[in-house]
Amino acid sequence: MSDENQAIRSLLQTPVYVVNVGLEGFAQDLERCGTPVLHVDWSPPARGDAKIADLLSKLGG
């Protein structure tokens, strides 16, 4: 088996850990499946409002 195949096999046999950014429901679904999850409560600046985001970017320099 090539080194590349061994690396892929090793990766696929490694436990999965998830960092979930945003929607908590995704983290909850993964937790119900037994997947370890770190949830980060995040939303985009100005909640997606382009005009407010533009104003905020001007404040930030």
MOPAC internal coordinates of N, CA, C and O (Angstrom, degrees):
PM7 1SCF
backbone

  N    0.0000 0     0.00 0     0.00 0    0    0    0
  C    1.4622 1     0.00 0     0.00 0    1    0    0
  C    1.5330 1   108.07 1     0.00 0    2    1    0
  O    1.2310 1   120.75 1   -44.67 1    3    2    1
  N    1.3193 1   116.17 1   135.33 1    3    2    1
  C    1.4645 1   120.39 1  -178.64 1    5    3    2
  C    1.5276 1   110.62 1   -71.22 1    6    5    3
  O    1.2310 1   121.28 1   -18.35 1    7    6    5
  N    1.3247 1   115.16 1   161.65 1    7    6    5
  C    1.4694 1   120.23 1   177.35 1    9    7    6
  C    1.5240 1   110.81 1   -59.53 1   10    9    7
  O    1.2310 1   120.86 1   142.05 1   11   10    9
  N    1.3436 1   115.97 1   -37.95 1   11   10    9
  C    1.4659 1   119.72 1   179.84 1   13   11   10
  C    1.5297 1   110.66 1   -64.45 1   14   13   11
  O    1.2310 1   120.17 1   135.64 1   15   14   13
  N    1.3172 1   117.28 1   -44.36 1   15   14   13
  C    1.4647 1   120.66 1   178.51 1   17   15   14
  C    1.5230 1   111.39 1   -64.17 1   18   17   15
  O    1.2310 1   120.50 1   141.13 1   19   18   17
  N    1.3253 1   116.65 1   -38.87 1   19   18   17
  C    1.4634 1   120.02 1   177.83 1   21   19   18
  C    1.5235 1   110.57 1   -64.65 1   22   21   19
  O    1.2310 1   120.29 1   140.27 1   23   22   21
  N    1.3287 1   117.06 1   -39.73 1   23   22   21
  C    1.4632 1   120.85 1   179.15 1   25   23   22
  C    1.5222 1   110.44 1   -64.62 1   26   25   23
  O    1.2310 1   120.42 1   137.81 1   27   26   25
  N    1.3269 1   116.80 1   -42.19 1   27   26   25
  C    1.4679 1   120.72 1   178.80 1   29   27   26
  C    1.5208 1   110.27 1   -64.90 1   30   29   27
  O    1.2310 1   120.09 1   134.16 1   31   30   29
  N    1.3225 1   117.44 1   -45.84 1   31   30   29
  C    1.4672 1   121.23 1   179.46 1   33   31   30
  C    1.5319 1   110.32 1   -59.88 1   34   33   31
  O    1.2310 1   120.56 1   137.05 1   35   34   33
  N    1.3237 1   116.53 1   -42.95 1   35   34   33
  C    1.4637 1   120.99 1   179.09 1   37   35   34
  C    1.5251 1   110.79 1   -62.02 1   38   37   35
  O    1.2310 1   120.69 1   137.01 1   39   38   37
  N    1.3336 1   116.28 1   -42.99 1   39   38   37
  C    1.4622 1   120.76 1   179.23 1   41   39   38
  C    1.5250 1   111.04 1   -61.95 1   42   41   39
  O    1.2310 1   120.42 1   136.31 1   43   42   41
  N    1.3224 1   116.80 1   -43.69 1   43   42   41
  C    1.4638 1   120.84 1  -178.09 1   45   43   42
  C    1.5252 1   112.79 1   -69.82 1   46   45   43
  O    1.2310 1   120.13 1   159.70 1   47   46   45
  N    1.3213 1   117.37 1   -20.30 1   47   46   45
  C    1.4588 1   120.91 1   179.38 1   49   47   46
  C    1.5250 1   112.41 1   -95.04 1   50   49   47
  O    1.2310 1   120.26 1   179.28 1   51   50   49
  N    1.3224 1   117.11 1    -0.72 1   51   50   49
  C    1.4570 1   122.54 1   179.70 1   53   51   50
  C    1.5232 1   109.52 1   -85.75 1   54   53   51
  O    1.2310 1   119.90 1   -43.35 1   55   54   53
  N    1.3415 1   117.79 1   136.65 1   55   54   53
  C    1.4704 1   119.35 1   178.49 1   57   55   54
  C    1.5316 1   111.46 1   -58.60 1   58   57   55
  O    1.2310 1   121.30 1   -31.63 1   59   58   57
  N    1.3280 1   115.12 1   148.37 1   59   58   57
  C    1.4631 1   121.84 1  -179.51 1   61   59   58
  C    1.5204 1   109.65 1   -93.58 1   62   61   59
  O    1.2310 1   120.64 1   -46.03 1   63   62   61
  N    1.3182 1   116.38 1   133.97 1   63   62   61
  C    1.4576 1   123.35 1   172.93 1   65   63   62
  C    1.5233 1   106.47 1  -125.32 1   66   65   63
  O    1.2310 1   120.04 1   -45.47 1   67   66   65
  N    1.3232 1   117.54 1   134.53 1   67   66   65
  C    1.4600 1   121.43 1  -173.25 1   69   67   66
  C    1.5181 1   110.85 1  -117.75 1   70   69   67
  O    1.2310 1   120.83 1   -44.41 1   71   70   69
  N    1.3372 1   116.01 1   135.59 1   71   70   69
  C    1.4588 1   122.08 1   167.94 1   73   71   70
  C    1.5219 1   105.24 1  -104.79 1   74   73   71
  O    1.2310 1   120.76 1   -65.95 1   75   74   73
  N    1.3179 1   116.16 1   114.05 1   75   74   73
  C    1.4600 1   122.41 1  -178.50 1   77   75   74
  C    1.5233 1   108.78 1  -100.13 1   78   77   75
  O    1.2310 1   121.01 1   -57.40 1   79   78   77
  N    1.3266 1   115.68 1   122.60 1   79   78   77
  C    1.4623 1   120.92 1  -178.78 1   81   79   78
  C    1.5215 1   108.60 1  -112.67 1   82   81   79
  O    1.2310 1   120.93 1   -62.89 1   83   82   81
  N    1.3280 1   115.82 1   117.11 1   83   82   81
  C    1.4621 1   119.14 1   175.24 1   85   83   82
  C    1.5059 1   114.06 1   112.27 1   86   85   83
  O    1.2310 1   120.70 1    73.22 1   87   86   85
  N    1.3288 1   116.26 1  -106.78 1   87   86   85
  C    1.4594 1   121.19 1  -171.69 1   89   87   86
  C    1.5249 1   112.06 1   -72.23 1   90   89   87
  O    1.2310 1   120.80 1   -64.46 1   91   90   89
  N    1.3116 1   116.08 1   115.54 1   91   90   89
  C    1.4606 1   121.57 1  -176.60 1   93   91   90
  C    1.5225 1   112.07 1   -64.22 1   94   93   91
  O    1.2310 1   120.14 1   151.62 1   95   94   93
  N    1.3237 1   117.34 1   -28.38 1   95   94   93
  C    1.4641 1   120.90 1   179.96 1   97   95   94
  C    1.5175 1   112.74 1   -57.95 1   98   97   95
  O    1.2310 1   120.07 1   145.24 1   99   98   97
  N    1.3342 1   117.48 1   -34.76 1   99   98   97
  C    1.4639 1   120.54 1   177.17 1  101   99   98
  C    1.5273 1   110.16 1   -63.72 1  102  101   99
  O    1.2310 1   120.51 1   136.78 1  103  102  101
  N    1.3227 1   116.62 1   -43.22 1  103  102  101
  C    1.4639 1   121.10 1   179.34 1  105  103  102
  C    1.5228 1   110.29 1   -63.73 1  106  105  103
  O    1.2310 1   120.40 1   138.10 1  107  106  105
  N    1.3144 1   116.84 1   -41.90 1  107  106  105
  C    1.4639 1   120.65 1  -179.70 1  109  107  106
  C    1.5253 1   111.08 1   -63.11 1  110  109  107
  O    1.2310 1   119.93 1   138.56 1  111  110  109
  N    1.3286 1   117.73 1   -41.44 1  111  110  109
  C    1.4672 1   120.81 1   178.22 1  113  111  110
  C    1.5235 1   111.16 1   -62.44 1  114  113  111
  O    1.2310 1   120.45 1   136.84 1  115  114  113
  N    1.3273 1   116.75 1   -43.16 1  115  114  113
  C    1.4627 1   120.23 1   179.11 1  117  115  114
  C    1.5228 1   111.23 1   -65.18 1  118  117  115
  O    1.2310 1   120.34 1   139.40 1  119  118  117
  N    1.3322 1   116.96 1   -40.60 1  119  118  117
  C    1.4647 1   120.60 1   178.25 1  121  119  118
  C    1.5233 1   110.95 1   -61.84 1  122  121  119
  O    1.2310 1   120.39 1   140.60 1  123  122  121
  N    1.3349 1   116.85 1   -39.40 1  123  122  121
  C    1.4708 1   120.13 1   178.47 1  125  123  122
  C    1.5246 1   111.55 1   -63.02 1  126  125  123
  O    1.2310 1   120.52 1   153.47 1  127  126  125
  N    1.3329 1   116.60 1   -26.53 1  127  126  125
  C    1.4687 1   121.21 1   177.81 1  129  127  126
  C    1.5264 1   111.92 1   -86.26 1  130  129  127
  O    1.2310 1   120.39 1   178.94 1  131  130  129
  N    1.3248 1   116.85 1    -1.06 1  131  130  129
  C    1.4598 1   120.76 1   179.26 1  133  131  130
  C    1.5189 1   114.52 1    87.86 1  134  133  131
  O    1.2310 1   119.92 1  -167.28 1  135  134  133
  N    1.3106 1   117.75 1    12.72 1  135  134  133
  C    1.4626 1   121.62 1   179.79 1  137  135  134
  C    1.5250 1   110.02 1   -88.53 1  138  137  135
  O    1.2310 1   119.75 1   -51.85 1  139  138  137
  N    1.3344 1   118.08 1   128.15 1  139  138  137
  C    1.4627 1   120.05 1   176.56 1  141  139  138
  C    1.5326 1   110.29 1   -64.64 1  142  141  139
  O    1.2310 1   120.57 1   -50.25 1  143  142  141
  N    1.3413 1   116.52 1   129.75 1  143  142  141
  C    1.4653 1   121.43 1  -175.68 1  145  143  142
  C    1.5220 1   110.40 1  -134.43 1  146  145  143
  O    1.2310 1   120.85 1   -43.44 1  147  146  145
  N    1.3189 1   115.97 1   136.56 1  147  146  145
  C    1.4581 1   122.40 1   168.54 1  149  147  146
  C    1.5184 1   105.65 1  -108.96 1  150  149  147
  O    1.2310 1   120.26 1   -63.52 1  151  150  149
  N    1.3251 1   117.10 1   116.48 1  151  150  149
  C    1.4649 1   121.03 1  -178.94 1  153  151  150
  C    1.5234 1   109.90 1   -95.72 1  154  153  151
  O    1.2310 1   120.86 1   -49.39 1  155  154  153
  N    1.3248 1   115.97 1   130.61 1  155  154  153
  C    1.4611 1   122.65 1   176.01 1  157  155  154
  C    1.5243 1   107.13 1  -111.83 1  158  157  155
  O    1.2310 1   120.65 1   -62.70 1  159  158  157
  N    1.3257 1   116.35 1   117.30 1  159  158  157
  C    1.4562 1   121.33 1  -179.88 1  161  159  158
  C    1.5237 1   108.11 1   -78.43 1  162  161  159
  O    1.2310 1   120.27 1   -74.31 1  163  162  161
  N    1.3183 1   117.10 1   105.69 1  163  162  161
  C    1.4595 1   122.11 1  -175.29 1  165  163  162
  C    1.5190 1   109.66 1  -140.65 1  166  165  163
  O    1.2310 1   120.90 1   -33.30 1  167  166  165
  N    1.2996 1   115.88 1   146.70 1  167  166  165
  C    1.4606 1   121.34 1   170.26 1  169  167  166
  C    1.5244 1   107.24 1  -141.04 1  170  169  167
  O    1.2310 1   120.03 1   -26.21 1  171  170  169
  N    1.3261 1   117.54 1   153.79 1  171  170  169
  C    1.4613 1   119.62 1  -177.50 1  173  171  170
  C    1.5238 1   111.45 1   -64.79 1  174  173  171
  O    1.2310 1   120.46 1   -30.40 1  175  174  173
  N    1.3352 1   116.73 1   149.60 1  175  174  173
  C    1.4609 1   119.35 1   176.49 1  177  175  174
  C    1.5274 1   109.82 1   -54.93 1  178  177  175
  O    1.2310 1   120.79 1   -42.55 1  179  178  177
  N    1.3013 1   116.09 1   137.45 1  179  178  177
  C    1.4670 1   123.18 1   178.97 1  181  179  178
  C    1.5271 1   111.70 1    64.46 1  182  181  179
  O    1.2310 1   120.75 1  -166.19 1  183  182  181
  N    1.3177 1   116.16 1    13.81 1  183  182  181
  C    1.4715 1   122.10 1   177.76 1  185  183  182
  C    1.5303 1   112.82 1    51.77 1  186  185  183
  O    1.2310 1   120.79 1  -143.47 1  187  186  185
  N    1.3287 1   116.10 1    36.53 1  187  186  185
  C    1.4555 1   121.00 1   175.89 1  189  187  186
  C    1.5158 1   115.25 1    87.95 1  190  189  187
  O    1.2310 1   119.56 1   178.86 1  191  190  189
  N    1.3231 1   118.45 1    -1.14 1  191  190  189
  C    1.4670 1   121.55 1   178.83 1  193  191  190
  C    1.5304 1   108.03 1   -76.92 1  194  193  191
  O    1.2310 1   120.23 1   -70.75 1  195  194  193
  N    1.3297 1   117.16 1   109.25 1  195  194  193
  C    1.4661 1   122.22 1  -173.77 1  197  195  194
  C    1.5251 1   112.59 1   -60.43 1  198  197  195
  O    1.2310 1   119.86 1   140.67 1  199  198  197
  N    1.3148 1   117.87 1   -39.33 1  199  198  197
  C    1.4705 1   120.66 1  -178.23 1  201  199  198
  C    1.5314 1   110.62 1   -65.96 1  202  201  199
  O    1.2310 1   120.49 1   134.27 1  203  202  201
  N    1.3254 1   116.67 1   -45.73 1  203  202  201
  C    1.4699 1   120.68 1   178.54 1  205  203  202
  C    1.5274 1   110.10 1   -66.03 1  206  205  203
  O    1.2310 1   119.81 1   139.81 1  207  206  205
  N    1.3281 1   117.96 1   -40.19 1  207  206  205
  C    1.4630 1   121.25 1   178.53 1  209  207  206
  C    1.5252 1   110.45 1   -60.71 1  210  209  207
  O    1.2310 1   120.14 1   139.60 1  211  210  209
  N    1.3268 1   117.34 1   -40.40 1  211  210  209
  C    1.4623 1   121.15 1   178.09 1  213  211  210
  C    1.5287 1   110.70 1   -63.11 1  214  213  211
  O    1.2310 1   120.60 1   136.26 1  215  214  213
  N    1.3294 1   116.45 1   -43.74 1  215  214  213
  C    1.4693 1   120.19 1   178.11 1  217  215  214
  C    1.5275 1   111.16 1   -63.18 1  218  217  215
  O    1.2310 1   120.27 1   137.91 1  219  218  217
  N    1.3336 1   117.09 1   -42.09 1  219  218  217
  C    1.4658 1   120.57 1   178.83 1  221  219  218
  C    1.5237 1   111.17 1   -63.59 1  222  221  219
  O    1.2310 1   120.20 1   141.70 1  223  222  221
  N    1.3396 1   117.22 1   -38.30 1  223  222  221
  C    1.4693 1   119.55 1  -179.76 1  225  223  222
  C    1.5267 1   110.98 1   -65.21 1  226  225  223
  O    1.2310 1   120.14 1   147.68 1  227  226  225
  N    1.3246 1   117.34 1   -32.32 1  227  226  225
  C    1.4687 1   120.60 1   177.74 1  229  227  226
  C    1.5251 1   110.94 1   -70.62 1  230  229  227
  O    1.2310 1   120.19 1   147.89 1  231  230  229
  N    1.3256 1   117.24 1   -32.11 1  231  230  229
  C    1.4659 1   120.77 1   177.66 1  233  231  230
  C    1.5207 1   111.19 1   -69.83 1  234  233  231
  O    1.2310 1   120.79 1   146.06 1  235  234  233
  N    1.3384 1   116.10 1   -33.94 1  235  234  233
  C    1.4595 1   121.08 1  -176.93 1  237  235  234
  C    1.5126 1   113.91 1   -75.86 1  238  237  235
  O    1.2310 1   119.64 1   172.83 1  239  238  237
  N    1.3021 1   118.29 1    -7.17 1  239  238  237
  C    1.4571 1   121.04 1   177.95 1  241  239  238
  C    1.4574 1   110.56 1    92.57 1  242  241  239
  O    1.2310 1   120.10 1   180.00 1  243  242  241

